Amino acid sequence: MAPTTLTPEELSERWKVPLATLNRWRWTGTGPEFMKLGKHIVYRIRDVEKFEEQKVRRDTTCIGFIESIEKGIIKRGV
C-alpha cells in the first residue's frame, strides 16, 4: 500500500525548501493543510497535491484561479 502522508522532512525534500519554511507556513497558515497527531506533524498527500495545483501559474504576474475567486477578482459562475 502506498503511503498517504508525508513528514515535514519528506515534504521539505520533495519541494527543496528548508524545514523552517514549512514551519513558518504552518504558523501563518499559508502552506498546505496538515494534521497534528500528538506531537507529530504530517501532511496528507492529497492536501499537498491540492496545494501544488493551486500554485500552478501561466506567468509570473498571474495569480491563481482559486485566489482570484477568493479576492473577488473573478466571480463564481461568471
N, CA, C and O atoms as a GROMACS GRO file, in nm:
protein
  312
    1MET      N    1   0.085  -0.119   0.000
    1MET     CA    2   0.000   0.000   0.000
    1MET      C    3   0.089   0.124   0.000
    1MET      O    4   0.184   0.133   0.078
    2ALA      N    5   0.058   0.218  -0.086
    2ALA     CA    6   0.137   0.341  -0.098
    2ALA      C    7   0.113   0.432   0.023
    2ALA      O    8   0.002   0.436   0.076
    3PRO      N    9   0.217   0.504   0.066
    3PRO     CA   10   0.196   0.596   0.179
    3PRO      C   11   0.096   0.705   0.144
    3PRO      O   12   0.086   0.747   0.028
    4THR      N   13   0.021   0.751   0.244
    4THR     CA   14  -0.079   0.855   0.221
    4THR      C   15  -0.041   0.986   0.288
    4THR      O   16  -0.110   1.086   0.272
    5THR      N   17   0.070   0.986   0.364
    5THR     CA   18   0.114   1.107   0.431
    5THR      C   19   0.264   1.128   0.411
    5THR      O   20   0.338   1.036   0.376
    6LEU      N   21   0.306   1.253   0.433
    6LEU     CA   22   0.447   1.289   0.429
    6LEU      C   23   0.483   1.358   0.560
    6LEU      O   24   0.402   1.433   0.616
    7THR      N   25   0.601   1.333   0.608
    7THR     CA   26   0.651   1.407   0.724
    7THR      C   27   0.700   1.543   0.674
    7THR      O   28   0.721   1.561   0.554
    8PRO      N   29   0.719   1.638   0.764
    8PRO     CA   30   0.777   1.767   0.721
    8PRO      C   31   0.912   1.748   0.651
    8PRO      O   32   0.943   1.819   0.555
    9GLU      N   33   0.991   1.654   0.700
    9GLU     CA   34   1.122   1.629   0.636
    9GLU      C   35   1.105   1.578   0.493
    9GLU      O   36   1.179   1.619   0.404
   10GLU      N   37   1.008   1.490   0.472
   10GLU     CA   38   0.984   1.437   0.337
   10GLU      C   39   0.931   1.546   0.244
   10GLU      O   40   0.970   1.553   0.128
   11LEU      N   41   0.841   1.630   0.295
   11LEU     CA   42   0.788   1.739   0.212
   11LEU      C   43   0.896   1.841   0.182
   11LEU      O   44   0.904   1.894   0.071
   12SER      N   45   0.980   1.870   0.280
   12SER     CA   46   1.093   1.961   0.260
   12SER      C   47   1.183   1.911   0.148
   12SER      O   48   1.228   1.989   0.064
   13GLU      N   49   1.209   1.782   0.148
   13GLU     CA   50   1.292   1.723   0.042
   13GLU      C   51   1.219   1.726  -0.093
   13GLU      O   52   1.280   1.755  -0.196
   14ARG      N   53   1.091   1.696  -0.093
   14ARG     CA   54   1.012   1.695  -0.217
   14ARG      C   55   1.014   1.832  -0.284
   14ARG      O   56   1.030   1.842  -0.406
   15TRP      N   57   0.997   1.938  -0.205
   15TRP     CA   58   0.989   2.073  -0.259
   15TRP      C   59   1.122   2.148  -0.257
   15TRP      O   60   1.131   2.259  -0.310
   16LYS      N   61   1.224   2.088  -0.197
   16LYS     CA   62   1.355   2.154  -0.188
   16LYS      C   63   1.344   2.289  -0.115
   16LYS      O   64   1.403   2.388  -0.158
   17VAL      N   65   1.268   2.290  -0.005
   17VAL     CA   66   1.256   2.410   0.078
   17VAL      C   67   1.303   2.373   0.219
   17VAL      O   68   1.290   2.258   0.261
   18PRO      N   69   1.357   2.470   0.292
   18PRO     CA   70   1.400   2.441   0.429
   18PRO      C   71   1.283   2.405   0.521
   18PRO      O   72   1.171   2.451   0.502
   19LEU      N   73   1.311   2.322   0.620
   19LEU     CA   74   1.209   2.289   0.720
   19LEU      C   75   1.155   2.415   0.785
   19LEU      O   76   1.037   2.422   0.819
   20ALA      N   77   1.241   2.515   0.803
   20ALA     CA   78   1.197   2.640   0.865
   20ALA      C   79   1.086   2.707   0.783
   20ALA      O   80   0.997   2.771   0.839
   21THR      N   81   1.091   2.691   0.651
   21THR     CA   82   0.986   2.747   0.566
   21THR      C   83   0.852   2.677   0.593
   21THR      O   84   0.749   2.743   0.607
   22LEU      N   85   0.855   2.545   0.600
   22LEU     CA   86   0.732   2.472   0.630
   22LEU      C   87   0.680   2.508   0.769
   22LEU      O   88   0.559   2.522   0.788
   23ASN      N   89   0.770   2.524   0.865
   23ASN     CA   90   0.730   2.564   1.000
   23ASN      C   91   0.660   2.700   0.997
   23ASN      O   92   0.556   2.719   1.060
   24ARG      N   93   0.717   2.794   0.924
   24ARG     CA   94   0.660   2.930   0.913
   24ARG      C   95   0.524   2.924   0.844
   24ARG      O   96   0.430   2.990   0.887
   25TRP      N   97   0.514   2.846   0.737
   25TRP     CA   98   0.386   2.834   0.666
   25TRP      C   99   0.278   2.776   0.757
   25TRP      O  100   0.163   2.819   0.751
   26ARG      N  101   0.315   2.678   0.841
   26ARG     CA  102   0.216   2.623   0.935
   26ARG      C  103   0.174   2.731   1.034
   26ARG      O  104   0.055   2.745   1.064
   27TRP      N  105   0.269   2.807   1.083
   27TRP     CA  106   0.241   2.912   1.181
   27TRP      C  107   0.150   3.020   1.123
   27TRP      O  108   0.057   3.066   1.189
   28THR      N  109   0.176   3.059   0.997
   28THR     CA  110   0.100   3.168   0.935
   28THR      C  111  -0.024   3.117   0.859
   28THR      O  112  -0.107   3.197   0.817
   29GLY      N  113  -0.035   2.987   0.842
   29GLY     CA  114  -0.150   2.932   0.770
   29GLY      C  115  -0.142   2.949   0.620
   29GLY      O  116  -0.244   2.945   0.552
   30THR      N  117  -0.021   2.967   0.566
   30THR     CA  118  -0.007   2.991   0.422
   30THR      C  119   0.035   2.867   0.344
   30THR      O  120   0.040   2.871   0.221
   31GLY      N  121   0.066   2.760   0.411
   31GLY     CA  122   0.109   2.637   0.344
   31GLY      C  123  -0.005   2.540   0.326
   31GLY      O  124  -0.121   2.575   0.346
   32PRO      N  125   0.029   2.418   0.289
   32PRO     CA  126  -0.076   2.316   0.273
   32PRO      C  127  -0.134   2.277   0.408
   32PRO      O  128  -0.070   2.294   0.512
   33GLU      N  129  -0.255   2.224   0.406
   33GLU     CA  130  -0.316   2.175   0.529
   33GLU      C  131  -0.231   2.062   0.584
   33GLU      O  132  -0.164   1.991   0.509
   34PHE      N  133  -0.233   2.047   0.716
   34PHE     CA  134  -0.156   1.943   0.782
   34PHE      C  135  -0.236   1.886   0.896
   34PHE      O  136  -0.339   1.941   0.936
   35MET      N  137  -0.188   1.775   0.948
   35MET     CA  138  -0.251   1.713   1.064
   35MET      C  139  -0.148   1.707   1.176
   35MET      O  140  -0.030   1.681   1.151
   36LYS      N  141  -0.192   1.730   1.296
   36LYS     CA  142  -0.106   1.716   1.412
   36LYS      C  143  -0.157   1.597   1.492
   36LYS      O  144  -0.268   1.599   1.545
   37LEU      N  145  -0.075   1.494   1.499
   37LEU     CA  146  -0.110   1.372   1.570
   37LEU      C  147  -0.020   1.364   1.693
   37LEU      O  148   0.095   1.320   1.685
   38GLY      N  149  -0.074   1.406   1.806
   38GLY     CA  150   0.010   1.419   1.925
   38GLY      C  151   0.111   1.530   1.900
   38GLY      O  152   0.074   1.644   1.872
   39LYS      N  153   0.238   1.496   1.909
   39LYS     CA  154   0.342   1.594   1.880
   39LYS      C  155   0.395   1.584   1.737
   39LYS      O  156   0.487   1.656   1.699
   40HIS      N  157   0.337   1.495   1.659
   40HIS     CA  158   0.385   1.471   1.522
   40HIS      C  159   0.301   1.547   1.420
   40HIS      O  160   0.178   1.552   1.429
   41ILE      N  161   0.369   1.605   1.323
   41ILE     CA  162   0.306   1.676   1.211
   41ILE      C  163   0.316   1.587   1.088
   41ILE      O  164   0.422   1.533   1.059
   42VAL      N  165   0.206   1.571   1.015
   42VAL     CA  166   0.208   1.501   0.887
   42VAL      C  167   0.122   1.577   0.787
   42VAL      O  168   0.027   1.647   0.824
   43TYR      N  169   0.157   1.562   0.662
   43TYR     CA  170   0.082   1.622   0.552
   43TYR      C  171   0.020   1.509   0.471
   43TYR      O  172   0.089   1.416   0.429
   44ARG      N  173  -0.111   1.517   0.449
   44ARG     CA  174  -0.175   1.418   0.362
   44ARG      C  175  -0.132   1.450   0.218
   44ARG      O  176  -0.131   1.566   0.177
   45ILE      N  177  -0.099   1.346   0.144
   45ILE     CA  178  -0.053   1.366   0.007
   45ILE      C  179  -0.159   1.436  -0.076
   45ILE      O  180  -0.127   1.520  -0.160
   46ARG      N  181  -0.286   1.404  -0.053
   46ARG     CA  182  -0.392   1.471  -0.131
   46ARG      C  183  -0.395   1.621  -0.104
   46ARG      O  184  -0.424   1.699  -0.194
   47ASP      N  185  -0.365   1.663   0.021
   47ASP     CA  186  -0.360   1.807   0.052
   47ASP      C  187  -0.238   1.873  -0.011
   47ASP      O  188  -0.245   1.987  -0.057
   48VAL      N  189  -0.127   1.801  -0.012
   48VAL     CA  190  -0.005   1.853  -0.076
   48VAL      C  191  -0.029   1.872  -0.225
   48VAL      O  192   0.007   1.975  -0.282
   49GLU      N  193  -0.090   1.773  -0.290
   49GLU     CA  194  -0.117   1.782  -0.433
   49GLU      C  195  -0.217   1.892  -0.464
   49GLU      O  196  -0.205   1.961  -0.566
   50LYS      N  197  -0.315   1.910  -0.378
   50LYS     CA  198  -0.412   2.020  -0.396
   50LYS      C  199  -0.341   2.155  -0.386
   50LYS      O  200  -0.366   2.244  -0.467
   51PHE      N  201  -0.254   2.170  -0.288
   51PHE     CA  202  -0.177   2.292  -0.270
   51PHE      C  203  -0.089   2.318  -0.393
   51PHE      O  204  -0.081   2.431  -0.442
   52GLU      N  205  -0.023   2.213  -0.442
   52GLU     CA  206   0.062   2.226  -0.562
   52GLU      C  207  -0.022   2.272  -0.681
   52GLU      O  208   0.021   2.360  -0.757
   53GLU      N  209  -0.138   2.214  -0.699
   53GLU     CA  210  -0.225   2.250  -0.812
   53GLU      C  211  -0.267   2.396  -0.803
   53GLU      O  212  -0.276   2.464  -0.905
   54GLN      N  213  -0.292   2.446  -0.682
   54GLN     CA  214  -0.333   2.585  -0.665
   54GLN      C  215  -0.218   2.682  -0.694
   54GLN      O  216  -0.242   2.800  -0.716
   55LYS      N  217  -0.097   2.633  -0.695
   55LYS     CA  218   0.020   2.719  -0.717
   55LYS      C  219   0.065   2.722  -0.863
   55LYS      O  220   0.162   2.791  -0.896
   56VAL      N  221  -0.001   2.649  -0.950
   56VAL     CA  222   0.034   2.649  -1.093
   56VAL      C  223   0.003   2.785  -1.153
   56VAL      O  224  -0.106   2.839  -1.132
   57ARG      N  225   0.098   2.839  -1.226
   57ARG     CA  226   0.083   2.971  -1.288
   57ARG      C  227   0.119   2.965  -1.437
   57ARG      O  228   0.198   2.882  -1.480
   58ARG      N  229   0.058   3.054  -1.511
   58ARG     CA  230   0.088   3.066  -1.653
   58ARG      C  231   0.210   3.157  -1.673
   58ARG      O  232   0.290   3.136  -1.763
   59ASP      N  233   0.222   3.259  -1.588
   59ASP     CA  234   0.335   3.352  -1.594
   59ASP      C  235   0.360   3.408  -1.455
   59ASP      O  236   0.284   3.379  -1.362
   60THR      N  237   0.463   3.487  -1.439
   60THR     CA  238   0.500   3.535  -1.306
   60THR      C  239   0.407   3.643  -1.252
   60THR      O  240   0.412   3.673  -1.132
   61THR      N  241   0.323   3.702  -1.335
   61THR     CA  242   0.231   3.804  -1.287
   61THR      C  243   0.092   3.750  -1.260
   61THR      O  244   0.006   3.820  -1.207
   62CYS      N  245   0.070   3.625  -1.296
   62CYS     CA  246  -0.063   3.562  -1.285
   62CYS      C  247  -0.086   3.514  -1.143
   62CYS      O  248  -0.001   3.446  -1.085
   63ILE      N  249  -0.204   3.549  -1.086
   63ILE     CA  250  -0.242   3.485  -0.960
   63ILE      C  251  -0.333   3.369  -0.995
   63ILE      O  252  -0.395   3.368  -1.102
   64GLY      N  253  -0.341   3.272  -0.909
   64GLY     CA  254  -0.417   3.152  -0.937
   64GLY      C  255  -0.566   3.174  -0.943
   64GLY      O  256  -0.617   3.274  -0.891
   65PHE      N  257  -0.636   3.083  -1.006
   65PHE     CA  258  -0.780   3.091  -1.023
   65PHE      C  259  -0.851   3.094  -0.888
   65PHE      O  260  -0.940   3.176  -0.867
   66ILE      N  261  -0.813   3.005  -0.798
   66ILE     CA  262  -0.876   3.000  -0.665
   66ILE      C  263  -0.854   3.132  -0.592
   66ILE      O  264  -0.946   3.186  -0.532
   67GLU      N  265  -0.730   3.183  -0.596
   67GLU     CA  266  -0.700   3.311  -0.531
   67GLU      C  267  -0.783   3.423  -0.592
   67GLU      O  268  -0.828   3.513  -0.521
   68SER      N  269  -0.804   3.419  -0.724
   68SER     CA  270  -0.884   3.522  -0.791
   68SER      C  271  -1.027   3.521  -0.740
   68SER      O  272  -1.087   3.626  -0.718
   69ILE      N  273  -1.082   3.402  -0.721
   69ILE     CA  274  -1.218   3.390  -0.669
   69ILE      C  275  -1.223   3.442  -0.526
   69ILE      O  276  -1.312   3.519  -0.490
   70GLU      N  277  -1.125   3.400  -0.444
   70GLU     CA  278  -1.122   3.442  -0.304
   70GLU      C  279  -1.109   3.592  -0.290
   70GLU      O  280  -1.165   3.651  -0.197
   71LYS      N  281  -1.034   3.657  -0.380
   71LYS     CA  282  -1.016   3.802  -0.374
   71LYS      C  283  -1.126   3.878  -0.444
   71LYS      O  284  -1.125   4.001  -0.445
   72GLY      N  285  -1.223   3.806  -0.504
   72GLY     CA  286  -1.335   3.873  -0.569
   72GLY      C  287  -1.303   3.924  -0.708
   72GLY      O  288  -1.383   3.997  -0.767
   73ILE      N  289  -1.186   3.886  -0.762
   73ILE     CA  290  -1.147   3.930  -0.896
   73ILE      C  291  -1.231   3.858  -1.000
   73ILE      O  292  -1.271   3.916  -1.101
   74ILE      N  293  -1.257   3.730  -0.976
   74ILE     CA  294  -1.342   3.650  -1.063
   74ILE      C  295  -1.461   3.606  -0.979
   74ILE      O  296  -1.445   3.563  -0.865
   75LYS      N  297  -1.579   3.617  -1.033
   75LYS     CA  298  -1.700   3.574  -0.964
   75LYS      C  299  -1.733   3.431  -1.005
   75LYS      O  300  -1.718   3.394  -1.121
   76ARG      N  301  -1.778   3.351  -0.910
   76ARG     CA  302  -1.820   3.215  -0.942
   76ARG      C  303  -1.938   3.219  -1.038
   76ARG      O  304  -2.028   3.301  -1.023
   77GLY      N  305  -1.938   3.128  -1.136
   77GLY     CA  306  -2.048   3.117  -1.229
   77GLY      C  307  -2.050   3.223  -1.339
   77GLY      O  308  -2.145   3.231  -1.416
   78VAL      N  309  -1.945   3.304  -1.346
   78VAL     CA  310  -1.940   3.408  -1.449
   78VAL      C  311  -1.851   3.362  -1.562
   78VAL      O  312  -1.833   3.434  -1.659
   0.00000   0.00000   0.00000
